[in-house]
Amino acid sequence: MKMKGRIIVIDDELTMLRVIKKTLGNEGYHVETFNSAFNALSRLKEDSFDILITDLMMPEMDGFRVLEVVRDAYNDLIVVVITAYSSIETAIKAMKLGAYDFIPKPFDPEHLLMIINRALENRFLRLENVDLKRRLDQRDYMEEIKGVSSAISAVKEMIKKVRNTDVNVLISGESGTGKELVAKAIHYGSRRRKMPFLPINCAALPDDLLESELFGYERGAFTGAYSSKEGLFELAHGGTVFLDEIESISPMMQAKLLRFLQDRTFFRLGGKSSRQVDIRVISATNEDLLEAIKEGRFRKDLYYRLNVIPINIPPLRERREDIPLLIRYFIERFSKRHSKVPVSISKEAEKVLTKYPWEGNVRELENTIERIITLRDNSGDCINLEDIPEEIRSYEEGKEDDKAGYSPYMTLSEVEKRHIERVLAFTGGNKSRAAKILGIDYSTLLRKLRAMDA
C-alpha cells in the first residue's frame, strides 16, 4: 500500500492512540503515537510530519500549549485537535492558536478519516502554493509578451499604467492571443504579486458549479456538501481573480457577479452571513460584448463594471512583424525544454511562417514551433522548409479563392453565401468578428445566415 502521509498523534489515553493508529494505518498513513507531549515534540525535531493530532486535556503539557509550540516552530504542520471536553469557547481558542479542525470525542472513525484526508490535501496545496509563489516571484511575465508592433507596445504601456491600481480590467482578443499572459503580467507586476492569482474558465463549468467555485458553500447547502468550502473569491483574498470567457456566464450569474463587484461582498451558497474580500477582478472575452448586449445575452451594467480599463490584443495575422521575434523566442524555449541544440531558421522557412494566417494565434505558433523542435533529429543547425509542417508549407495567400469554386454562372446570392461561409471559417465561427470583416451589422449577418439555412 502506498504511504499517503506522515501523522504524529498525542493523547494520554492509550486506547485512543491504538484506535487512531489502526484507523489511519489501515488507510495507508504512517502513524506514530505518543502519550507524552514532550516526547512527541522531541520526535518532531528529528523527522518531518504532515499532520499532528493532539488531545487538549493532558497532564504535563496540554493541547493548547502544543498548539503554541507548533505554531511558532512548525508553521507548515497541520494540527487537528480532539477532545472530550468540547465547547464553542474551547473550539474557538484552538482555532485561534492555529488548529485546522476540531473533533469532539467520541468520534466516528469515518469522520476522522474525512478530516485527515482533507487536511492532507490542504497541506499539499499549501506546499504547492509556496513553491509556485517562489517560482512566480522570479518570473517576469511582462518579458514573455513578445513583439515589436505598435499594438503590442500599446498593450505593454497599458499594463504598466494599470498594474498598481485596483480597477477592473477587461481583456479582449481571439483565442490564443495571450489574454491570460496579460492578466498575469498585471497581477505579478502589482503590489498584489505575493498574493494568489486564481484563474477560472467560466465556459468550462455549468452554472451551479461555477457559482459554488466562485462563492463557496456551507455544509448542507446541497446534496454532497458534507463540509464548508471556500470559493475562489475567498481564496484569492488580497490577490487577483481572472475570469476567462466571461461572455459565457448565464443571466443569473451575471446578476450575482454584478452585485459582488459593487462592494466585494457575497454570500456562500447556503450561507446566511455576508463576507467581504479584497480582490482585483480581471476578466477576458473572445467576443464583442457590445454585440452580446444588443442581442440581450450580456448585461450592459455588468459590462461597464468590468470594462473600467479595456485592453485589446489584436490577432497575430494583424501584427505579422511580431512573428519572427516569437519564432526565435519559442525556438530557444523549446530547445532548452527538450534538450535540443539551439538552432537558427532559414529566411525561406521564416517567410512561410510569417505569411501563414495563424487562426489559433500565438498559441498555434507556439505549438507548431514545439512540434518542429521535438521532431528534428539535431542534424544541421538551421530549421529549413522541409522542417515546416506540410499544411503550413503548402499554404499560399489567395489559395482559398481558387478553391472557393467561384464561377461566372453563379448568382450574386450564391457568391455572397460562399463568401460569408469563408469569412466564418476564417474567424473560427465568431459571428461578431465575421460581421465586422463583412462590413455589416451583427443582426444583418444573423438574418443572412437564417436565409442561407432556409
C-alpha positions in Angstrom: 0.0 0.0 0.0 1.3 3.4 -1.0 2.1 5.7 2.0 -0.3 8.7 2.0 1.2 10.9 4.6 3.0 11.0 7.9 1.0 11.6 11.1 2.0 12.1 14.7 -0.6 11.6 17.5 -0.6 12.8 21.1 -3.1 11.5 23.7 -2.7 10.4 27.2 -5.3 7.6 26.6 -3.6 4.5 25.3 -6.8 3.0 24.0 -7.5 6.2 21.9 -3.9 6.0 20.5 -4.5 2.4 19.4 -7.8 3.3 17.7 -6.4 6.2 15.8 -3.3 4.3 14.7 -5.4 1.4 13.5 -7.9 3.6 11.7 -5.3 5.7 9.9 -2.8 2.9 9.4 -5.3 0.8 7.6 -5.7 3.7 5.1 -2.1 3.8 4.3 -0.9 6.6 6.6 2.4 6.3 8.5 1.3 6.9 12.1 3.4 7.4 15.3 1.7 7.7 18.7 2.8 9.3 21.9 1.2 9.6 25.3 3.5 12.4 26.2 3.5 15.8 24.5 7.2 16.3 25.4 8.2 13.1 23.7 6.1 13.9 20.6 7.7 17.4 20.3 11.2 15.8 20.6 10.3 13.4 17.8 9.2 16.4 15.6 12.7 17.8 15.9 14.1 14.5 14.5 11.8 14.0 11.5 9.2 15.7 9.4 5.5 15.0 9.6 2.4 16.3 7.7 -0.2 16.3 10.4 -0.3 16.4 14.2 -3.4 15.1 16.0 -3.4 16.2 19.7 -5.8 15.8 22.6 -6.4 19.0 24.6 -6.7 17.9 28.2 -3.4 16.2 29.1 -1.1 16.2 32.1 2.3 17.9 31.9 1.5 19.9 28.8 -2.0 20.4 27.4 -3.0 20.7 23.8 -3.2 24.5 23.8 0.5 24.7 24.7 1.3 22.1 22.0 -0.5 24.4 19.5 1.5 27.4 20.6 4.8 25.5 20.2 3.9 24.1 16.8 2.6 27.5 15.6 6.0 29.1 16.4 8.3 26.2 15.4 6.5 24.2 12.7 4.1 26.5 10.9 3.7 24.2 7.9 2.5 21.4 10.1 -1.3 20.9 10.1 -2.8 20.4 13.6 -6.1 18.6 14.3 -7.5 18.8 17.8 -9.5 16.0 19.5 -11.1 16.4 23.0 -13.8 15.0 25.2 -14.2 18.5 26.8 -15.7 20.2 23.8 -17.4 23.6 23.8 -17.7 26.5 21.5 -15.2 28.5 23.5 -12.7 25.7 23.5 -13.0 25.3 19.8 -12.6 29.0 19.1 -9.5 29.1 21.3 -8.0 26.1 19.5 -8.7 27.7 16.1 -7.2 31.0 17.1 -4.0 29.1 18.0 -3.8 27.6 14.6 -5.8 24.4 14.7 -7.0 23.2 11.3 -10.1 21.4 12.7 -11.7 20.4 16.0 -13.1 16.9 16.6 -15.2 16.2 19.8 -14.9 12.7 21.4 -16.3 10.2 20.9 -16.0 10.4 17.1 -16.8 8.2 14.2 -13.6 6.7 12.6 -15.1 7.7 9.1 -15.4 11.2 10.3 -11.8 11.2 11.5 -10.6 9.8 8.1 -12.6 12.5 6.2 -11.0 15.3 8.3 -7.5 13.9 7.9 -7.8 13.3 4.2 -9.0 16.8 3.7 -6.2 18.2 6.0 -3.6 16.3 4.0 -4.9 17.8 0.7 -4.8 21.2 2.3 -1.2 20.7 3.3 -0.1 19.6 -0.1 -1.9 22.5 -1.7 -0.2 24.9 0.7 3.2 23.5 -0.2 2.5 23.6 -3.9 1.4 27.3 -3.5 4.5 28.1 -1.6 6.7 26.6 -4.3 4.6 28.2 -7.0 4.8 31.7 -5.4 8.6 31.2 -5.1 8.9 30.4 -8.8 6.5 33.1 -9.9 8.3 35.8 -7.8 11.3 35.0 -10.0 9.3 35.3 -13.3 8.6 38.4 -15.2 5.5 37.9 -17.3 6.0 41.2 -19.0 9.1 39.9 -20.6 7.1 37.0 -22.1 4.9 39.4 -24.0 7.0 39.4 -27.2 6.5 41.8 -30.0 7.8 44.9 -31.7 4.5 46.0 -33.2 2.8 49.2 -32.1 -0.2 47.1 -31.0 1.9 45.1 -28.5 3.8 48.2 -27.4 0.4 49.8 -26.6 -0.7 46.7 -24.6 2.6 46.8 -22.6 2.2 50.5 -21.9 -1.4 49.9 -20.6 -0.2 47.1 -18.3 2.4 49.5 -16.8 -0.3 52.1 -16.2 -2.9 49.9 -14.6 -1.0 47.2 -12.7 -0.6 49.1 -9.5 -4.2 50.2 -9.4 -7.2 48.1 -8.3 -9.5 48.9 -11.2 -11.3 46.1 -13.1 -9.7 45.3 -16.4 -11.4 43.6 -19.4 -9.0 41.9 -21.9 -10.4 41.2 -25.3 -8.9 39.2 -28.1 -9.3 36.0 -30.1 -8.5 32.6 -28.6 -4.7 32.1 -28.3 -3.7 35.8 -28.4 -2.4 35.7 -24.8 -5.1 37.1 -22.6 -4.1 35.2 -19.5 -0.5 36.1 -20.0 -1.5 39.8 -20.0 -3.6 39.2 -16.8 -0.6 37.6 -15.1 1.7 40.5 -16.2 -0.8 42.9 -14.5 -1.0 40.8 -11.3 2.7 39.9 -10.9 3.8 43.4 -11.6 1.5 44.9 -8.9 1.6 45.2 -5.2 -0.6 42.1 -5.0 2.1 39.9 -6.6 2.8 37.9 -3.4 -0.9 37.0 -3.1 -2.8 34.4 -5.1 -3.6 34.7 -8.8 -6.6 32.4 -9.4 -7.9 31.9 -13.0 -11.1 30.2 -13.9 -12.6 29.4 -17.3 -16.3 30.4 -16.9 -17.2 28.5 -20.1 -15.9 25.2 -18.7 -18.3 24.9 -15.8 -22.1 24.6 -15.6 -23.9 27.4 -13.8 -24.4 25.8 -10.4 -20.8 24.6 -10.3 -19.4 27.9 -11.3 -21.4 29.6 -8.6 -20.0 27.2 -5.9 -16.5 27.6 -7.3 -16.6 31.4 -7.1 -18.6 32.0 -3.9 -18.0 28.7 -2.0 -20.7 26.9 0.0 -21.7 26.0 3.6 -22.1 22.5 4.9 -25.5 21.1 3.8 -26.0 23.7 1.1 -26.8 20.9 -1.4 -26.5 17.1 -1.6 -22.9 16.1 -1.1 -21.9 19.3 0.7 -20.6 17.5 3.8 -18.4 20.4 4.9 -18.0 24.1 4.1 -15.7 25.2 1.3 -14.1 28.5 0.5 -14.7 29.8 -3.0 -12.1 31.4 -5.3 -13.1 34.9 -4.1 -12.1 34.0 -0.5 -9.1 32.0 -1.5 -7.8 34.9 -3.6 -8.2 37.5 -0.8 -5.5 40.1 -1.3 -4.8 38.9 -4.8 -6.5 38.6 -8.2 -9.2 36.5 -9.8 -9.1 36.1 -13.6 -12.5 35.3 -15.1 -11.8 34.0 -18.6 -14.6 33.7 -21.3 -16.8 36.0 -19.2 -19.3 36.2 -22.1 -20.4 32.6 -21.4 -22.0 33.1 -17.9 -25.7 33.0 -17.5 -28.0 36.0 -16.8 -28.4 34.7 -13.2 -24.6 34.6 -12.7 -24.2 38.0 -14.3 -26.6 39.5 -11.7 -24.7 37.8 -8.8 -21.3 38.9 -10.2 -22.6 42.5 -10.6 -23.7 42.5 -7.0 -20.3 41.2 -5.9 -18.4 43.8 -7.9 -20.2 46.7 -6.3 -18.6 46.3 -2.9 -16.8 42.9 -2.9 -19.3 41.3 -0.6 -21.1 38.0 -1.1 -22.9 35.0 0.5 -21.6 31.5 0.3 -24.2 29.0 -1.1 -26.4 28.1 1.8 -24.8 30.9 3.9 -26.7 33.4 6.0 -23.9 35.9 6.7 -22.2 38.1 4.1 -18.5 38.0 3.6 -16.2 40.7 2.2 -12.9 40.2 0.4 -10.2 42.5 -1.0 -9.5 41.2 -4.6 -8.9 42.5 -8.0 -11.0 41.2 -10.9 -9.6 40.9 -14.4 -11.9 39.4 -17.0 -11.4 38.3 -20.6 -13.5 37.6 -23.6 -13.1 36.5 -27.2 -16.4 38.0 -28.2 -17.7 41.5 -28.9 -19.6 42.2 -25.7 -21.3 45.2 -27.2 -22.9 42.9 -29.8 -23.8 40.5 -27.0 -25.5 43.3 -25.2 -27.5 44.2 -28.3 -28.6 40.6 -28.5 -29.7 40.6 -24.9 -27.0 38.0 -23.9 -25.0 40.2 -21.7 -25.9 42.9 -19.1 -24.9 46.4 -20.0 -24.4 47.4 -16.4 -22.1 44.4 -15.8 -20.1 45.3 -19.0 -19.4 48.8 -17.8 -18.5 47.5 -14.3 -15.9 45.1 -15.8 -14.7 47.3 -18.6 -13.2 50.1 -16.5 -9.9 49.6 -18.3 -10.2 47.8 -21.7 -7.1 46.1 -23.2 -7.5 44.7 -26.7 -4.9 42.2 -28.1 -5.1 42.1 -31.9 -4.8 38.7 -33.7 -1.3 37.6 -34.8 -2.2 38.0 -38.5 -2.7 41.7 -37.9 0.7 42.1 -36.4 2.9 39.9 -38.6 6.0 42.0 -37.7 5.9 40.2 -34.3 6.1 36.7 -35.8 9.9 36.5 -36.4 10.6 37.5 -32.8 8.1 35.0 -31.5 9.6 32.2 -33.6 13.1 32.8 -32.2 11.7 33.0 -28.7 9.9 29.7 -29.0 12.9 28.0 -30.7 15.1 28.9 -27.7 12.5 27.9 -25.1 11.7 24.5 -26.6 15.3 23.7 -27.4 16.1 24.1 -23.8 13.0 22.2 -22.6 13.6 19.2 -24.9 17.4 19.2 -24.5 18.0 20.1 -28.2 20.8 22.1 -29.6 19.5 25.7 -30.2 19.2 26.4 -34.0 18.6 29.2 -36.3 15.9 29.4 -39.0 16.3 29.9 -42.7 14.8 33.0 -44.4 12.6 30.8 -46.6 11.1 29.0 -43.6 10.6 32.2 -41.6 8.9 33.8 -44.6 6.4 30.8 -44.8 5.7 31.0 -41.1 5.2 34.8 -41.3 2.7 34.6 -44.2 0.6 31.9 -42.5 -2.7 33.3 -41.1 -2.4 31.6 -37.6 -6.1 31.4 -36.8 -5.1 29.9 -33.4 -2.8 32.9 -32.9 0.3 32.8 -30.7 -0.8 29.5 -29.1 -0.9 27.8 -32.5 2.5 29.3 -33.5 3.9 28.1 -30.2 2.6 24.6 -30.6 4.0 24.5 -34.2 7.5 25.5 -33.1 7.5 22.9 -30.3 6.4 20.3 -32.9 9.3 21.3 -35.2 11.9 21.3 -32.4 10.7 18.0 -31.0 10.7 16.1 -34.3 14.1 17.4 -35.5 16.9 14.9 -35.3 19.6 17.5 -34.4 21.1 17.2 -37.9 22.1 20.6 -39.2 22.0 23.9 -37.3 19.1 25.5 -39.2 15.3 25.0 -39.5 14.6 24.7 -43.2 11.4 24.5 -45.3 11.3 20.7 -45.0 11.0 21.0 -41.2 7.8 23.1 -41.6 4.6 21.0 -41.3 3.1 20.3 -44.7 -0.2 22.1 -44.1 1.7 25.3 -43.4 4.3 24.9 -46.1 1.7 24.4 -48.7 -0.4 27.4 -47.7 -0.4 30.3 -50.1 -2.2 33.6 -49.8 -5.2 33.7 -52.1 -5.2 29.9 -52.3 -8.7 29.8 -50.9 -10.0 32.0 -53.7 -9.1 29.2 -56.2 -10.7 26.6 -54.0 -13.9 28.5 -53.4 -15.5 27.3 -56.6 -16.4 30.7 -58.0 -17.9 30.6 -61.5 -19.2 33.3 -63.8 -22.5 31.3 -63.9 -23.1 31.7 -60.1 -25.8 34.1 -58.9 -25.0 37.0 -56.7 -26.7 35.4 -53.7 -24.5 32.2 -54.2 -21.3 34.3 -54.3 -22.4 36.1 -51.1 -23.2 32.8 -49.4 -19.7 31.4 -50.3 -18.0 34.5 -49.1 -19.9 34.5 -45.7 -19.0 30.9 -45.2 -15.3 31.6 -45.9 -15.2 34.5 -43.5 -16.9 32.5 -40.8 -14.4 29.7 -41.3 -11.6 32.3 -41.1 -12.9 33.7 -37.8 -13.5 30.2 -36.3 -17.2 30.8 -36.2 -17.0 34.1 -34.4 -20.0 35.9 -35.8 -19.2 39.2 -34.3 -15.8 39.4 -36.0 -17.2 38.0 -39.2 -19.8 40.8 -39.3 -17.0 43.4 -38.8 -14.9 41.9 -41.7 -18.0 41.8 -43.9 -18.9 45.4 -43.1 -22.4 44.6 -41.9 -24.3 44.7 -38.6 -24.4 41.6 -36.5 -28.2 41.4 -36.8 -27.8 41.6 -40.6 -25.4 38.7 -40.6 -27.8 36.6 -38.5 -30.6 37.4 -40.9 -28.5 36.3 -43.9 -27.4 33.1 -42.1 -31.1 32.2 -41.4 -31.9 32.9 -45.1 -29.0 30.6 -46.1 -30.3 27.8 -43.9 -33.9 28.2 -45.2 
